């Protein structure tokens, strides 16, 4: 079964303000490629090898720690208390809510928190983490937010594309919980909040910062493709 996960959605279930649209235009074909990796198709179709999914899940658990770090750093740079709290909650969501998904699969697949702590990061995973945290620390606020935006956006949109292509999740799908999480309508509110803040911070920034933010966004989209690939190939350090 082949699913066309690259066809654009007719409508999105969350608002996409002008600067977010500009980031998508800057990413261009890279955005589409992130939906078309063999890992994604195998995951959607339920044919992904268990050891490949396990490799992905364990690396993703460590990635989410860095995402939470980046969101926490961004909270310290927000002058508005509501924004501070939102990014603190975003960090908590990455560690707690998505962490519950990892915990469930860990019990089933045979890994636990200590295995995650001992895990050696792949080159692609480490590079992606460094990119997010570096932009959160050294970039402008809009650059830091742009760097973390592709991860949730791609996953939520991927969940919606899969729902359009496959309908109800088969009861015997080996990755049903993963598919169900990123279809959850609550993520639409999350995206509304994130993209509204990205727009507000872009409006407050100068032209140069907005240009760098679009570059940071596109770089993260590239790393999203590379994250699928590091799991698909079970990437190791060459030396």
C-alpha positions in Angstrom: 0.0 0.0 0.0 1.4 3.4 -1.0 0.3 6.5 0.8 0.8 9.9 -0.8 2.0 11.8 2.2 3.4 14.6 0.1 0.1 15.9 -1.3 -0.7 19.3 0.4 -3.6 19.4 2.8 -6.6 21.3 1.5 -6.9 23.0 4.8 -5.0 22.9 8.0 -6.7 22.5 11.3 -4.7 25.4 12.8 -4.0 28.9 11.7 -0.8 29.6 9.7 0.1 33.3 10.0 2.1 35.1 7.2 5.5 34.6 8.7 5.0 30.9 9.2 3.9 30.8 5.5 7.1 32.7 4.6 9.1 30.0 6.5 7.4 27.3 4.5 8.1 29.1 1.2 11.8 29.4 2.3 11.9 25.7 3.1 10.4 25.0 -0.4 10.8 21.3 -1.5 12.7 20.4 1.8 9.3 20.5 3.5 7.8 18.0 1.1 10.8 15.8 1.3 10.4 15.5 5.0 7.1 13.6 4.4 8.5 11.3 1.8 11.3 9.5 3.5 11.0 5.6 3.3 11.0 5.6 7.1 7.8 7.6 7.1 6.0 5.4 4.6 7.0 2.2 6.4 5.8 3.7 9.7 2.5 4.7 8.2 2.0 1.3 6.5 3.0 -0.6 9.6 5.9 -2.4 7.8 8.7 -0.6 9.7 11.0 -3.2 11.3 10.7 -3.3 15.0 14.4 -2.8 15.6 14.3 0.3 13.3 11.4 1.8 15.3 13.2 1.0 18.6 16.3 2.8 17.3 14.1 5.8 16.4 12.2 5.9 19.6 15.3 5.8 21.8 17.1 8.5 19.8 13.8 10.6 19.9 13.6 10.3 23.6 17.0 12.1 23.9 16.0 14.6 21.2 13.0 15.6 23.2 15.2 16.4 26.2 17.1 18.9 24.0 13.8 20.3 22.6 12.7 20.8 26.2 16.0 22.5 26.9 15.6 24.9 23.9 12.0 25.7 24.9 13.1 26.4 28.5 15.9 28.7 27.3 13.4 30.6 25.1 11.2 31.1 28.2 13.9 33.0 29.9 14.2 35.4 26.9 10.4 36.3 26.8 9.5 39.5 28.6 5.8 38.6 28.8 4.9 36.2 31.6 2.3 34.4 29.5 5.0 33.6 26.9 7.3 32.4 29.6 4.7 30.1 30.9 3.8 28.8 27.4 7.3 27.8 26.6 7.7 26.2 30.0 4.6 24.2 29.3 6.0 23.3 25.9 9.1 21.9 27.6 6.9 19.9 30.0 4.8 18.6 27.1 7.9 17.2 25.4 9.1 15.5 28.5 5.9 14.3 30.1 3.2 13.8 27.5 5.4 12.5 24.7 7.5 10.8 27.3 4.5 8.7 28.2 4.4 7.4 24.7 8.1 6.5 24.9 7.6 4.8 28.2 4.8 2.6 26.8 6.8 1.5 23.8 9.9 1.0 26.0 8.0 -1.5 28.1 6.9 -3.3 25.0 10.2 -3.2 23.1 12.5 -3.8 26.1 14.3 -0.6 26.9 14.0 1.7 29.9 15.2 5.1 31.3 18.7 3.8 32.1 19.1 2.6 28.5 18.0 6.0 27.3 20.6 7.7 29.6 23.4 5.5 28.3 22.5 6.0 24.7 25.1 7.3 22.3 23.6 10.1 20.1 23.9 9.6 16.4 25.7 12.4 14.4 22.4 13.6 13.0 20.7 13.7 16.3 23.5 15.5 18.0 23.7 18.1 15.2 20.0 18.8 15.4 20.1 19.2 19.1 23.1 21.6 18.9 21.3 23.6 16.2 18.2 24.2 18.3 20.0 25.0 21.5 22.5 27.3 19.7 19.7 29.3 18.1 17.8 29.5 21.4 20.9 30.8 23.1 22.6 33.0 20.5 20.0 33.9 18.0 17.2 36.4 18.3 13.9 35.3 19.9 12.3 34.8 16.5 15.3 32.7 15.4 15.1 30.5 18.4 11.4 29.9 18.0 11.7 29.3 14.3 14.3 26.6 15.0 12.0 24.6 17.2 8.8 25.0 15.1 9.4 22.4 12.4 9.4 19.5 14.8 5.9 19.8 16.2 4.5 21.2 12.9 5.8 18.3 10.8 4.5 15.7 13.3 1.1 17.2 13.6 0.7 17.7 9.9 2.1 14.2 9.3 -0.6 12.8 11.6 -3.3 14.7 9.7 -1.9 13.5 6.3 -1.9 9.9 7.5 -5.5 10.3 8.8 -6.5 11.6 5.4 -4.8 8.7 3.5 -5.6 5.8 5.8 -8.7 6.8 7.7 -9.2 4.9 11.0 -6.1 3.3 12.4 -6.3 -0.5 12.0 -6.6 -2.2 15.4 -3.6 -4.4 14.5 -1.3 -1.6 13.4 2.0 -2.1 15.3 2.5 1.6 15.8 -1.2 2.6 16.5 -0.3 4.6 19.6 2.2 6.7 17.7 -0.3 7.4 14.9 -3.0 8.3 17.4 -0.9 10.7 19.3 -0.1 13.0 16.4 -3.8 13.0 15.2 -4.8 14.4 18.6 -6.9 17.6 18.0 -5.3 19.1 21.1 -2.1 19.6 19.1 -4.0 22.0 16.8 -4.3 24.4 19.8 -0.6 24.0 20.5 0.2 24.9 16.9 -2.1 27.9 17.0 -0.2 29.2 20.0 3.2 28.4 18.7 2.7 30.0 15.3 1.0 33.1 16.7 4.1 33.6 18.9 6.4 33.1 16.0 4.4 35.8 14.1 4.5 38.2 17.0 8.3 37.8 17.5 8.8 38.2 13.8 6.8 41.4 13.8 9.0 42.8 16.6 12.3 41.8 14.8 14.2 43.5 12.1 14.6 42.3 8.5 17.9 40.7 9.2 16.6 38.6 12.1 13.6 37.5 10.1 15.9 36.4 7.3 18.0 34.4 9.8 14.8 32.9 11.3 13.7 31.6 8.0 17.1 30.0 7.6 16.9 28.5 11.1 13.5 27.0 10.2 14.7 25.5 7.0 17.8 24.0 8.7 15.5 22.3 11.2 13.3 20.9 8.4 16.5 19.4 6.9 17.4 17.9 10.2 13.9 16.4 10.5 14.5 14.5 7.2 18.0 13.6 8.6 16.4 12.3 11.8 14.2 9.9 9.9 17.3 8.9 8.0 19.5 8.2 11.0 16.9 5.8 12.3 16.3 4.2 8.9 20.0 3.5 8.5 20.6 3.0 12.2 23.4 5.6 11.8 26.7 5.1 13.6 29.8 7.3 14.0 32.2 6.5 11.1 35.2 6.6 13.4 
